[in-house]
Amino acid sequence: MDLDTARLTVSDACLALAERLRDLPPSEELRTGERLRREGHDGALVAAAMTLASLRAQARTRLGPRADALALSRAGLEQATRARVAALHADRFEEAGSRLVADLTCGLGLDALALAERGIGVVAFELDPGTAVLAAHNLAPYPHATVENADSLAALARHEVDAVFADPARRTARGRRHDPADYSPPLDAVLDLRHGVAALGVKAGPGLPHEAVPPGMEAQWVSVDGDVVEVGLWAGAAARREGHAALVLRGDEAHEIAGDTHRADAGDLGEYLLEPDGAVIRAGLVGVLADHIGARLVDPQIAYLTTDSPAATPFARAYRVLDRLPLDVKVLKRDLRARGVGRVEIKKRGVDLTPEQLRPRLALKGDAAATLVLTRLDGRHAALLVEPV
Ligand SMILES: C[S@@+](CC[C@H](N)C(=O)[O-])C[C@H]1O[C@@H](n2cnc3c(N)ncnc32)[C@H](O)[C@@H]1O
């Protein structure tokens, strides 16, 4: 966000107007905007307040009720850590006994806020001047949190911190950056700081290659309601273990699995098919999960597990296998027609055909619903008709 718009956004007039516009239905926006301008409000102010009110409404699910007190920008919100995950980050520093944490990439300040709420001191750095203005507003209720508009790698030396947190930017004008060397600041430069502080944490993209995790650190992949949102890299007193872990957050529940990245054995398809949570797969912990529940892979290259008896686990979605069919459109079409299937959920792993390509070719008709899993079994393509357990 440019500096002028950011300053306007945090002005008393804009904040008061955004509060008045809370929960304004999108269909009312045009009319309300015109009315406010007729009442004498400046056009830029009305636009800024409307944007803020609408971003706050969008932010409530991810950021919780505190969204209604925050100064937000669209780009900042897209990158903001959801409240529940930010709280987990802050727990680490609280457990580590951190007194002053440098947040090297504070953005709108959601991670910094979670730390400040626990009474932990925070120096929050933000490179973008407009975003820094918004963060300063968001952290203003906490006198032990300060925001500096600076390149954190250059400015860090001016502060005596005992812990470092970073959530490097993974987007540029050219799109998402997957190579950790392209993060801003680059991942290696941030990780090197672990040698100078008691505790360090970095939020990285879930696709981070395992080789990028330095030996001795903890890497915890986190999923929220089935979406893998990050891998947290933890060092020193912020780490709880060495090696890989997967934290699965679903509703109010939290489940964690940890261990080495050995491969599970593959074997024959059993009565049940299990689709491991994305965090477990990204963490390379499918083998550990297979050991826990006595499962085998359906194919050495594919992350579907199978068992002969039902296995209750929070780390995978379980399905009962109803039928095994060849991955042949004509056969599938005939079979689904015979079953009166009009709606089908299609999952796939290890085959190129996409659900979008297959669905229209099935010409579904009927009232029944089904789940179809396209995969490889014994090295050959197959389609499994399954039902959720
Ligand atoms: C992913 S966002 C951080 C989001 C934040 N954790 C939150 O939950 O609100 C990354 C931020 O880092 C900032 N940034 C990138 N490089 C930086 C640097 N060298 N120093 C300070 N800030 C930087 C970007 O401008 C961006 O706002």
The ligand as an SDF file (V2000), in Angstrom:
LIG
                    3D

 27 29  0  0  0  0  0  0  0  0999 V2000
    4.7260  -12.5710    4.5780 C   0  0  0  0  0  0  0  0  0  0  0  0
    4.7050  -10.9110    5.0670 S   0  0  0  0  0  0  0  0  0  0  0  0
    4.6800  -10.9990    6.8010 C   0  0  0  0  0  0  0  0  0  0  0  0
    3.3100  -11.2060    7.3830 C   0  0  0  0  0  0  0  0  0  0  0  0
    3.2670  -11.1880    8.8920 C   0  0  0  0  0  0  0  0  0  0  0  0
    3.9340  -12.3140    9.4860 N   0  0  0  0  0  0  0  0  0  0  0  0
    1.8410  -11.1580    9.3810 C   0  0  0  0  0  0  0  0  0  0  0  0
    1.3430  -12.1700    9.8570 O   0  0  0  0  0  0  0  0  0  0  0  0
    1.1980  -10.1030    9.2650 O   0  0  0  0  0  0  0  0  0  0  0  0
    6.3570  -10.4210    4.7320 C   0  0  0  0  0  0  0  0  0  0  0  0
    6.6330   -8.9270    4.8990 C   0  0  0  0  0  0  0  0  0  0  0  0
    8.0600   -8.7560    4.9530 O   0  0  0  0  0  0  0  0  0  0  0  0
    8.4000   -7.5170    4.3700 C   0  0  0  0  0  0  0  0  0  0  0  0
    9.8340   -7.5960    4.0410 N   0  0  0  0  0  0  0  0  0  0  0  0
   10.4310   -8.2410    3.0310 C   0  0  0  0  0  0  0  0  0  0  0  0
   11.7760   -8.1080    3.0970 N   0  0  0  0  0  0  0  0  0  0  0  0
   12.0290   -7.3690    4.2080 C   0  0  0  0  0  0  0  0  0  0  0  0
   13.2250   -6.9000    4.8260 C   0  0  0  0  0  0  0  0  0  0  0  0
   14.4230   -7.1660    4.3130 N   0  0  0  0  0  0  0  0  0  0  0  0
   13.1000   -6.1700    5.9590 N   0  0  0  0  0  0  0  0  0  0  0  0
   11.8820   -5.8890    6.4740 C   0  0  0  0  0  0  0  0  0  0  0  0
   10.7380   -6.3030    5.9380 N   0  0  0  0  0  0  0  0  0  0  0  0
   10.7940   -7.0420    4.8180 C   0  0  0  0  0  0  0  0  0  0  0  0
    7.4540   -7.4130    3.1940 C   0  0  0  0  0  0  0  0  0  0  0  0
    7.2850   -6.0610    2.8170 O   0  0  0  0  0  0  0  0  0  0  0  0
    6.1750   -8.0480    3.7500 C   0  0  0  0  0  0  0  0  0  0  0  0
    5.3080   -7.0650    4.2680 O   0  0  0  0  0  0  0  0  0  0  0  0
  1  2  1  0
  2  3  1  0
  2 10  1  0
  3  4  1  0
  4  5  1  0
  5  6  1  0
  5  7  1  0
  7  8  2  0
  7  9  1  0
 10 11  1  0
 11 12  1  0
 11 26  1  0
 12 13  1  0
 13 14  1  0
 13 24  1  0
 14 15  1  0
 14 23  1  0
 15 16  2  0
 16 17  1  0
 17 18  1  0
 17 23  2  0
 18 19  1  0
 18 20  2  0
 20 21  1  0
 21 22  2  0
 22 23  1  0
 24 25  1  0
 24 26  1  0
 26 27  1  0
M  CHG  2   2   1   9  -1
M  END
$$$$
